[in-house]
Amino acid sequence: MTTIDAEATVAPLEFLVMKNLNAVSPDRLAEALENPGFGVVFTDHMVDICWSAKGGWHRPRVQPYGPIPLDPAASVLHYAQEIFEGIKAYRHADGSIHTFRPDRNAARLQASARRLALPELPTEYFIQSLRELIAVDGRWVPSGADQSLYLRPFMFAKEAFLGVRAAQKVAYYVIASPAGAYFSGGVKPVRIWLSEEYARAGKGGTGKAKTGGNYASSLLAQSEASAKGCDQVVFLNEQRNVEELGGMNVVFVFKDGRVVTPESDSILEGITRDSLLQLAEDRGYTVEKRPISIDEWRDGVASGDIVEVFACGTAAVVTPIGALVGDGFDEPQPLGELALSLREELTDIQYGRRDDKHGWLLRLDA
């Protein structure tokens, strides 16, 4: 494992670009972008960078999208040494392509790498990998309303061995998938199932890292939620404090002007969440990150102290929570105006329709 100096700069990598000779035709691309869904169609190319304990980061290339050769003894298959990120590219009205706060995604990937004993990819390499992919697959960035190109950087241990130690050989990839509007018929409130039997992560665990195991541990509870007629599941920690949903953060709006989000060492630091909180603070709201118990949530809604509850994340941006459901109760949640107002402001910034006062956007195609 290697660590990096956040203040240090590194020379750009020299990428080898191998064009996909079977790239989709313009007609097929237009068809794919008309209704892309989410995570089901992928672009023509992907980024591939190797790391080894002896050679560091090396052999950077853009190559045709396709299967990854992997030894059956690859460490990731046996010990789950893997992390990933999620970030979007947006086409603006002038045709340019931008992404949103990539430095934060790079920093979160580095934090995840530290927790999973993986090498830290320098921020410059992370951003360059996005640029290199856009340079060959920029035509895949859609221009429809609320559409984007979802970029999925990920890293895993590929060294072939059986033994519990950090791998000495690692692979970093970036793949991309055009994404349609998350809510085809407009943003709709969701029903949330309260999981009291299963936990997403524990104290001192990997909850703050963006690693696949955290999502795997949420799937059984998510299946339970679906069986109960709910869209998502919310988890508690051992103190019965609210953690997060299966893949989204939670935010509470209080009638006295406070906007509160749960905080613990097992909650993923949401970039969308923190951006929304900044916009709320810009409007004069008092922002708090602190533990909030399930009792405070339910009592606050019952008393009228909590006037709005919403979830947020990269894919859906903002989703109002319309009901909290658990064993023996089904409680409607108050719907307000702040969630959708913040969603509109944030997406306007991302798509270049509103001034980017915080300098969050980075152009990728220049």
GIKAFEN-V986133 format. One record per residue. PHI is phi as a letter, one per 40 degrees, with the letter a starting at -180 (none if undefined). PSI is psi as a letter, one per 30 degrees, with the letter a starting at -180 (none if undefined). BURIAL is # if it has 16 or more other C-alpha atoms within 10 Angstrom, else .. Layout:
# GIKAFEN-V986133
[[PHI/PSI/BURIAL] [PHI/PSI/BURIAL]]
This chain:
# GIKAFEN-V986133
[[none/k/#] [b/l/.] [b/l/.] [b/l/.] [c/j/.] [c/f/.] [c/f/.] [c/l/.] [b/l/.] [b/l/.] [c/k/.] [c/l/.] [c/l/#] [b/j/.] [c/k/#] [c/k/.] [b/j/#] [b/j/.] [c/k/.] [c/j/#] [c/f/.] [b/h/.] [d/k/.] [c/l/.] [c/l/.] [d/e/.] [c/e/.] [c/e/.] [c/e/#] [c/e/.] [c/e/.] [c/e/#] [c/f/#] [c/e/.] [a/i/#] [c/f/#] [g/b/#] [a/j/#] [g/g/.] [b/f/.] [b/k/.] [b/l/#] [c/l/#] [c/f/#] [b/l/#] [a/l/#] [c/k/#] [b/j/#] [b/k/#] [c/l/#] [b/k/#] [b/l/#] [c/e/.] [c/e/.] [b/f/.] [g/a/#] [c/k/#] [a/l/.] [f/h/.] [c/k/#] [a/l/#] [b/k/#] [b/l/#] [d/k/#] [c/k/#] [i/a/.] [d/k/.] [b/j/.] [c/k/.] [a/k/.] [c/k/.] [d/f/.] [c/g/.] [d/k/#] [d/e/#] [c/e/#] [c/f/#] [b/f/.] [b/g/.] [f/h/.] [c/j/#] [a/k/#] [a/l/#] [a/l/#] [b/l/#] [b/k/#] [a/l/#] [b/l/#] [b/k/#] [b/k/#] [c/k/#] [c/l/.] [d/f/.] [c/g/.] [g/f/.] [c/l/.] [b/k/#] [b/l/#] [b/l/#] [b/j/#] [f/h/#] [c/f/#] [c/e/.] [c/e/.] [c/e/#] [c/e/#] [c/e/#] [c/e/#] [c/e/#] [c/e/#] [c/e/#] [c/e/#] [c/e/#] [d/e/#] [c/e/#] [c/g/#] [f/h/#] [b/l/#] [c/k/#] [c/k/#] [c/k/#] [d/k/#] [d/e/#] [d/e/#] [c/e/#] [d/e/#] [c/e/#] [c/e/#] [c/e/#] [c/e/#] [c/e/#] [c/e/#] [c/e/#] [c/e/#] [c/e/.] [b/f/#] [b/g/#] [d/f/#] [c/f/#] [c/f/#] [c/j/#] [c/l/#] [b/g/#] [c/l/.] [c/k/.] [g/g/#] [c/l/#] [a/l/#] [b/j/#] [c/k/#] [b/k/#] [b/i/#] [c/k/#] [a/l/#] [b/k/#] [a/l/#] [c/k/#] [b/f/#] [c/k/#] [c/j/#] [a/l/.] [b/j/.] [i/k/.] [c/j/.] [a/l/.] [c/k/#] [c/k/#] [c/f/#] [b/k/#] [b/k/#] [b/k/#] [b/k/#] [b/l/#] [b/k/#] [b/l/#] [a/k/#] [a/k/#] [c/k/#] [b/k/#] [c/a/#] [c/k/#] [c/e/.] [b/j/.] [c/e/.] [b/g/.] [g/l/.] [c/k/.] [b/k/.] [c/k/#] [b/l/#] [c/k/#] [b/k/#] [c/k/#] [c/j/#] [c/j/#] [b/f/.] [c/e/.] [b/k/.] [b/k/#] [c/e/#] [a/l/#] [b/l/.] [d/k/.] [g/g/.] [c/a/.] [b/g/#] [d/e/#] [c/f/#] [c/k/#] [c/i/#] [b/k/#] [d/e/.] [d/e/#] [c/e/#] [c/e/#] [c/e/.] [c/f/.] [c/f/#] [c/e/.] [c/e/.] [c/e/#] [c/e/#] [c/e/.] [c/e/#] [c/e/#] [c/e/#] [c/f/.] [c/g/.] [g/g/.] [b/l/#] [c/e/#] [a/l/#] [b/k/#] [b/k/#] [b/l/#] [b/l/#] [c/a/#] [c/f/.] [c/g/.] [g/h/.] [c/k/#] [c/k/#] [c/c/#] [a/l/#] [c/a/#] [d/e/#] [a/g/#] [a/l/#] [c/l/#] [b/k/#] [b/k/#] [b/k/#] [b/k/#] [c/l/#] [c/f/.] [c/g/.] [g/g/.] [c/k/#] [b/j/#] [b/k/#] [b/k/#] [c/k/#] [b/k/#] [a/l/#] [c/g/#] [b/g/#] [b/k/#] [c/k/#] [c/j/#] [c/k/#] [c/e/#] [c/e/#] [d/e/#] [c/e/.] [c/e/#] [c/e/#] [c/e/#] [c/e/.] [c/e/#] [c/e/#] [c/e/.] [d/f/.] [c/f/.] [h/g/.] [c/k/#] [c/j/#] [c/k/#] [b/k/.] [b/j/.] [a/l/.] [c/k/#] [b/k/#] [c/l/#] [c/e/#] [c/e/.] [c/e/.] [d/e/#] [c/e/.] [c/e/.] [c/e/#] [c/e/#] [c/e/.] [c/f/.] [g/g/.] [c/e/.] [c/k/#] [b/f/#] [a/k/#] [b/k/#] [a/l/#] [b/l/#] [a/l/#] [a/l/#] [c/e/#] [c/e/#] [c/f/.] [g/d/#] [b/k/#] [b/j/#] [c/k/#] [c/j/#] [c/f/#] [a/k/#] [b/k/#] [b/k/#] [a/a/.] [c/j/.] [g/g/.] [a/l/.] [a/j/.] [b/j/#] [c/k/.] [b/k/#] [c/k/#] [b/k/#] [b/a/.] [b/f/.] [c/e/#] [d/e/#] [c/e/#] [c/e/.] [c/e/#] [c/e/#] [c/e/.] [c/e/.] [c/e/#] [c/e/#] [c/e/.] [c/e/#] [c/e/#] [c/g/#] [g/g/#] [c/f/.] [a/l/.] [d/k/.] [c/i/.] [c/f/.] [c/g/.] [g/h/.] [c/f/#] [c/k/#] [b/k/#] [c/k/.] [b/f/#] [b/g/#] [b/none/.]]
